[in-house]
Amino acid sequence: MSSVKRAGTSSRWATTTGQLGAGLIVPVLLLIAWQLTASAGLLSPVQLPRPSAVVQAGSDLIGRGELLPHMWISTQRVLLGFAIGSLLGIAVGSLLGLSRWADRLMGPLFGALRAVPSLAWVPLLILWLKIGEDSKVTLIAIGAFFPIMTTVYSALRHVDPRLVEMARTFGLHGTELLRTVQLPAVIPALFSGLRLALAQAWLFVVAAELIASSMGLGFLLIDSQNNGRTDRLFLAIILLAVLGKATDALLGLVERWAVRRWA
């Protein structure tokens, strides 16, 4: 029995290692192409700094104690806005997906709000919530809300009606039916929506940090552009990509656990 477990663990480890190795191929090739292009002088250092210059810019910011606070404050804003937006999105999506009356009354409104560009919310949030963390987190929550709301709504609409009817014959109704039958049936779709919502949260953090911010990777991005520091601009973009992928990978681990547990 123990040998079977060890074999299964070794197989999963080999698969994971292989996937990670394959996933690094394209980034490494892009890094090589970047280095060759910069070294050939096809573009000026202002347009395309060398990878070593970007690393040096990061090292300088770390030495001055600035880079980690930028990363932390952006991550904190994203996670808080993502949590708020996701909870509200699941609640509203469940309401619209389970109630045809709610769908008829509120569906068109949310469909219209979903089409509003992110930057269109900025002046209104400043007017309502002033300049501060509340307006930034609210904007990120708006970005996270719509993907998860739409996904949950659509998934609940497509739950097999025979499954629901069978559960009702066993006396399941209301929240008990939702908790034991309908939500487990949409777990894969739910996490697809959560991952989309997380990606949107990282997209919206840059717009959020345009709101008179003095910290965060979005601020670093804009500040680098204004000061002509292309090396720091590239650094901010790379860090946003790395942090976004890292948080998505963590959510993927939760997804695999949830699918095994409930789906």
C-alpha positions as CSV (number, residue, x, y, z in Angstrom):
1,M,0.0,0.0,0.0
2,S,2.8,2.4,0.9
3,S,4.6,1.6,-2.3
4,V,1.5,2.5,-4.3
5,K,1.2,5.8,-2.5
6,R,4.9,6.6,-3.1
7,A,4.5,5.7,-6.8
8,G,1.4,8.0,-7.0
9,T,3.2,10.8,-5.3
10,S,6.3,10.4,-7.6
11,S,4.0,10.4,-10.6
12,R,2.2,13.6,-9.6
13,W,5.6,15.3,-8.7
14,A,7.0,14.3,-12.2
15,T,3.9,15.6,-13.9
16,T,4.0,18.9,-12.0
17,T,7.7,19.3,-12.7
18,G,7.2,18.6,-16.3
19,Q,4.4,21.2,-16.5
20,L,6.5,23.8,-14.8
21,G,9.4,23.1,-17.1
22,A,7.2,23.3,-20.2
23,G,5.7,26.6,-18.9
24,L,9.2,28.2,-18.6
25,I,10.2,27.5,-22.2
26,V,8.4,30.5,-23.8
27,P,9.4,33.0,-21.1
28,V,13.0,32.0,-21.4
29,L,12.9,32.3,-25.2
30,L,11.3,35.7,-24.8
31,L,14.0,36.7,-22.4
32,I,16.7,35.6,-24.9
33,A,15.0,37.5,-27.7
34,W,14.8,40.6,-25.5
35,Q,18.5,40.4,-24.7
36,L,19.5,39.9,-28.3
37,T,17.3,42.8,-29.5
38,A,18.6,45.2,-26.9
39,S,22.2,44.1,-27.5
40,A,21.8,44.6,-31.3
41,G,20.8,48.2,-30.8
42,L,17.6,47.9,-32.9
43,L,15.9,50.0,-30.3
44,S,17.3,52.7,-28.0
45,P,17.8,51.9,-24.3
46,V,15.0,54.3,-23.5
47,Q,12.6,52.3,-25.7
48,L,13.9,48.8,-24.7
49,P,16.4,48.6,-21.7
50,R,18.5,45.5,-21.3
51,P,17.2,42.8,-18.9
52,S,20.2,43.5,-16.7
53,A,19.1,47.2,-16.4
54,V,15.6,46.1,-15.3
55,V,17.2,43.8,-12.7
56,Q,19.4,46.6,-11.5
57,A,16.4,48.9,-11.2
58,G,14.7,46.3,-9.0
59,S,17.9,46.0,-6.9
60,D,18.1,49.7,-6.4
61,L,14.5,49.9,-5.3
62,I,15.0,47.0,-2.9
63,G,18.1,48.7,-1.5
64,R,16.1,51.9,-0.9
65,G,13.3,49.9,0.8
66,E,10.7,50.9,-1.8
67,L,10.0,47.9,-4.0
68,L,8.5,45.4,-1.4
69,P,6.1,48.1,0.0
70,H,4.9,48.8,-3.6
71,M,4.3,45.0,-4.1
72,W,2.6,44.5,-0.8
73,I,0.2,47.4,-1.0
74,S,-0.9,46.4,-4.5
75,T,-1.3,42.8,-3.5
76,Q,-3.3,43.8,-0.4
77,R,-5.6,46.0,-2.5
78,V,-6.2,43.3,-5.0
79,L,-6.9,40.6,-2.5
80,L,-9.3,42.8,-0.5
81,G,-11.2,44.0,-3.6
82,F,-11.2,40.5,-5.0
83,A,-12.7,39.1,-1.8
84,I,-15.4,41.8,-1.6
85,G,-16.3,41.7,-5.3
86,S,-16.4,37.9,-5.4
87,L,-18.7,37.5,-2.4
88,L,-21.1,40.1,-3.8
89,G,-20.8,38.5,-7.3
90,I,-21.6,35.0,-6.0
91,A,-24.6,36.4,-4.0
92,V,-26.0,38.4,-6.9
93,G,-25.3,35.7,-9.5
94,S,-27.0,33.1,-7.3
95,L,-30.0,35.4,-6.9
96,L,-30.4,36.1,-10.6
97,G,-29.7,32.5,-11.5
98,L,-32.2,31.0,-9.2
99,S,-35.0,33.6,-9.4
100,R,-36.6,34.4,-12.8
101,W,-38.3,37.4,-11.2
102,A,-35.0,38.8,-10.0
103,D,-33.4,38.1,-13.4
104,R,-36.2,40.0,-15.2
105,L,-36.0,43.0,-12.7
106,M,-32.3,43.3,-12.3
107,G,-30.7,41.4,-15.2
108,P,-30.8,44.3,-17.7
109,L,-29.3,46.7,-15.1
110,F,-26.3,44.6,-14.3
111,G,-25.9,43.8,-18.0
112,A,-25.6,47.5,-18.8
113,L,-23.3,48.2,-15.8
114,R,-21.0,45.5,-16.9
115,A,-20.3,47.4,-20.1
116,V,-19.1,50.5,-18.3
117,P,-15.3,51.0,-18.8
118,S,-13.2,50.8,-15.6
119,L,-11.9,54.4,-15.8
120,A,-15.4,55.7,-16.1
121,W,-15.9,54.8,-12.4
122,V,-12.9,56.7,-11.2
123,P,-14.4,60.3,-11.1
124,L,-17.6,59.0,-9.4
125,L,-15.6,57.0,-6.8
126,I,-13.5,60.1,-6.0
127,L,-16.7,62.2,-5.6
128,W,-18.4,59.6,-3.4
129,L,-15.5,58.1,-1.4
130,K,-12.9,60.8,-1.7
131,I,-9.2,60.0,-2.2
132,G,-8.2,57.0,-0.1
133,E,-8.1,53.3,0.2
134,D,-11.9,52.9,0.0
135,S,-12.2,54.3,-3.5
136,K,-9.3,52.1,-4.7
137,V,-10.6,48.9,-3.2
138,T,-14.1,49.6,-4.4
139,L,-12.9,50.0,-8.0
140,I,-11.1,46.7,-7.8
141,A,-14.2,45.1,-6.3
142,I,-16.2,46.4,-9.2
143,G,-13.7,44.7,-11.6
144,A,-13.9,41.4,-9.8
145,F,-17.7,41.5,-9.3
146,F,-18.9,41.2,-12.9
147,P,-17.0,38.1,-14.1
148,I,-18.0,36.0,-11.1
149,M,-21.6,37.3,-11.1
150,T,-22.0,36.4,-14.8
151,T,-20.4,33.0,-14.5
152,V,-22.4,31.9,-11.4
153,Y,-25.6,33.2,-13.1
154,S,-25.0,31.3,-16.3
155,A,-23.9,28.1,-14.5
156,L,-27.0,28.0,-12.3
157,R,-29.2,28.6,-15.3
158,H,-27.7,25.4,-16.9
159,V,-27.8,23.1,-13.9
160,D,-29.6,19.9,-15.0
161,P,-33.3,20.4,-14.1
162,R,-33.7,16.7,-13.6
163,L,-31.1,16.8,-10.9
164,V,-32.9,19.7,-9.1
165,E,-36.3,17.9,-9.5
166,M,-34.9,14.7,-8.0
167,A,-33.5,16.6,-5.0
168,R,-36.8,18.3,-4.5
169,T,-38.5,14.9,-4.3
170,F,-36.2,14.1,-1.4
171,G,-37.4,17.2,0.4
172,L,-34.6,19.6,-0.4
173,H,-35.7,23.2,-0.9
174,G,-34.4,26.8,-0.7
175,T,-30.9,27.3,0.8
176,E,-30.5,23.6,1.5
177,L,-31.1,22.8,-2.2
178,L,-28.6,25.5,-3.2
179,R,-26.0,24.3,-0.7
180,T,-26.2,20.5,-1.3
181,V,-27.1,20.3,-5.0
182,Q,-26.9,23.4,-7.1
183,L,-23.6,25.0,-5.9
184,P,-21.7,21.7,-6.0
185,A,-23.0,21.2,-9.5
186,V,-21.4,24.6,-10.6
187,I,-18.1,24.3,-8.6
188,P,-15.9,24.1,-11.8
189,A,-17.7,27.1,-13.4
190,L,-17.6,29.0,-10.1
191,F,-13.8,28.7,-9.9
192,S,-13.5,29.6,-13.6
193,G,-15.3,32.8,-12.7
194,L,-13.2,33.4,-9.6
195,R,-10.0,33.1,-11.7
196,L,-11.4,35.6,-14.2
197,A,-12.4,37.9,-11.4
198,L,-8.8,37.6,-9.9
199,A,-7.3,38.5,-13.3
200,Q,-9.7,41.5,-13.5
201,A,-8.7,42.6,-10.0
202,W,-5.1,42.8,-11.1
203,L,-6.1,44.7,-14.2
204,F,-8.2,47.2,-12.2
205,V,-5.5,47.8,-9.6
206,V,-3.5,49.9,-12.1
207,A,-6.6,52.0,-12.7
208,A,-7.3,52.2,-9.0
209,E,-3.8,53.4,-8.2
210,L,-4.3,56.3,-10.6
211,I,-6.5,57.8,-7.9
212,A,-3.9,60.1,-6.4
213,S,-1.9,57.1,-5.1
214,S,1.7,57.3,-3.8
215,M,2.2,53.6,-3.4
216,G,1.7,50.4,-5.4
217,L,2.9,48.9,-8.6
218,G,0.3,50.9,-10.6
219,F,1.8,54.1,-9.1
220,L,5.3,52.8,-9.9
221,L,4.2,52.2,-13.5
222,I,2.8,55.7,-14.0
223,D,5.6,57.4,-12.1
224,S,8.2,55.5,-14.2
225,Q,6.5,56.7,-17.4
226,N,6.4,60.3,-16.2
227,N,10.1,60.2,-15.3
228,G,11.3,58.4,-18.4
229,R,12.5,55.3,-16.4
230,T,11.7,52.6,-18.8
231,D,13.7,50.1,-16.8
232,R,11.3,50.6,-13.8
233,L,8.3,50.6,-16.1
234,F,9.3,47.1,-17.4
235,L,10.0,46.0,-13.8
236,A,6.5,47.0,-12.7
237,I,4.9,45.2,-15.7
238,I,6.9,42.0,-14.9
239,L,6.0,42.1,-11.2
240,L,2.3,42.6,-12.0
241,A,2.5,39.5,-14.3
242,V,4.4,37.4,-11.7
243,L,2.1,38.4,-8.8
244,G,-0.9,37.8,-10.9
245,K,0.3,34.3,-11.9
246,A,1.3,33.4,-8.4
247,T,-2.1,34.3,-6.9
248,D,-3.9,32.5,-9.8
249,A,-1.8,29.4,-9.1
250,L,-2.8,29.5,-5.4
251,L,-6.4,29.8,-6.4
252,G,-5.9,26.8,-8.7
253,L,-4.8,24.8,-5.7
254,V,-8.0,25.7,-3.8
255,E,-10.0,24.8,-6.9
256,R,-8.5,21.3,-7.1
257,W,-9.3,20.8,-3.4
258,A,-12.8,22.1,-3.8
259,V,-13.5,19.9,-6.9
260,R,-12.4,16.8,-5.0
261,R,-14.4,17.8,-1.9
262,W,-17.7,18.9,-3.4
263,A,-18.0,18.5,-7.2
